[in-house]
Structures are given as C-alpha cells and as structure tokens.
Amino acid sequence: MLSDLYSGDLLEAAASIPPRADLPEADARARKVSRVCGSEVELAIKAEDGIVTDIALDVKACALGQASSSMFARAVRGASLEELITLREEMTAMLKEEGPAPSGERWAELQKLLPIREYPARHTSTLLIFEAAADCAEQILRAAR
C-alpha cells in the first residue's frame, strides 16, 4: 500500500534533509544518479583516522531518496569507513534480498525504510546515498594505501 511507503516517518525524514552544503576540504566526493527516475545525490566526506568527521550533501531526489539521505546524514558522523561499505551491502540486501535492516544502534532509524522493499522501482533512489557513501569510503581507503 502506498500509505505504508509514504509513512509519516518517511515524509518527516524527507522534510528534514540537511540543506545543500559543500565541504571544500573533503577527502572524497561521489555523485550517484538513478537512471530509473533521475534522482541525484552528491556526497562529500571528511574523515580522520578512518572515521567520518563531517559530510556535505546535495540531494535532488524523490521523497524516498531524500528520506534515506536525511537518515544517513543524521547518523553518519563517527562511523568508520569500513562501516559505510558494509552499510551499502546491508541496505541492498534489506531492499532487494529481504535481508534484515542494518545492525547497530547508529543505523536503527533505517528500519523505517523497510516498506520500500515491496516497491522495486523505488530501490534505486533509496540506495543512492549508500552507494555514494561506499564510493567515498573506498576512495579514502585506496588513497591511504
């Protein structure tokens, strides 16, 4: 049911997305675009000793892409770079393979995205932020080698 998909929690998260920002001293940047709907997410990450210290977002997405980006932005500071790579895999499994919601208290709010599982056409926009975060994490980890 669409009312499950666009619950109050998801609409509230979409409405509370951080304003567009830039992070000139970012350690990595990624831009992801959905070929399905045209949603777009740009993410910049600053990390110190493998831990996310700051981010900047520019999200031009549907309500679900905005909601997932907003939830991510609220929780990401203090996460490890490896955690971001794992998070992408967990979110993909949650939506596409009926896996559980991501583990750990930091990511507990992401369980509110579970209803999206029933709408495959909405998976891509929801996952953009997690794809961008993992891309940034991989860039930083490669540069550190």
C-alpha positions, 0 to 999 in steps of 0.5 A: 500500500502506498500509505505504508511507503509514504509513512509519516516517518518517511515524509518527516525524514524527507522534510528534514534533509540537511540543506545543500552544503559543500565541504571544500576540504573533503577527502572524497566526493561521489555523485550517484544518479538513478537512471530509473527516475533521475534522482541525484545525490552528491556526497562529500566526506571528511574523515580522520583516522578512518572515521567520518568527521563531517559530510556535505550533501546535495540531494535532488531526489524523490521523497524516498531518496531524500528520506534515506539521505536525511537518515544517513546524514543524521547518523553518519558522523563517527562511523568508520569507513569500513562501516559505510561499505558494509552499510551499502551491502546491508541496505541492498540486501534489506531492499532487494534480498529481504535481508534484515535492516542494518545492525547497530544502534547508529543505523536503527532509524533505517528500519523505517525504510523497510516498506520500500522493499515491496516497491522495486522501482523505488530501490534505486533512489533509496540506495543512492546515498549508500552507494555514494557513501561506499564510493567515498569510503573506498576512495579514502581507503585506496588513497591511504594505501 
